[in-house]
């Protein structure tokens, strides 16, 4: 069960998508693992480990479009939520093989945005062009919009292959030497990043270093709170993760 939090701002795109998905559910969604009991509507954590007061405010020119697998918005461990907390222009849509939200098509066609579909180069077939960097400067003055496929690796692969309306978008493939530090859900692919990590890499590529670092730090703090709640341990607000987020928020 979720409860309102006084420090929680208006619901963002992922929060609204979660509410819409719950409204379609025939039975309550019960997350596997993690803390039991009442959760905050703002951060999905139990009240003793609430994260809402630590939500950073960052100026970000880029946007993020999350195309989410069916139950992904319902999972308390979903990190697309963190992206929407940090990046004001975050859009979220449910993915279905047989239909597409007209609002998604309108967003991708909006002249203020230059969309980039973010996906690993080794999984792209058919000679489709792939780039590892953004064009120097803004693309014709447009703001970058990073389209992220939010789900398990098999779900993301299905979205990539079975979404013809994405075929015309340039594919952005990211590379990073170190493995993912995300500790809440492990991918079968060791090199895979969680959605929030991918977004941070995209922001860095777009020249938004402060926003990228803030999102990375926010993910670390969220992971810290989530795991401590799961283990029924108190949070140390003075540890390295919290201090890094505080320092970035002060810039």
Beta strands, then each sheet from edge to edge (+ up, - down):
strand 1: 2-3
strand 2: 39-40
strand 3: 63-68
strand 4: 90-94
strand 5: 113-118
strand 6: 130-131
strand 7: 143-150
strand 8: 170-172
sheet 1: 1+ 2+
sheet 2: 4+ 3+ 7+ 5+ 8+ 6+
end
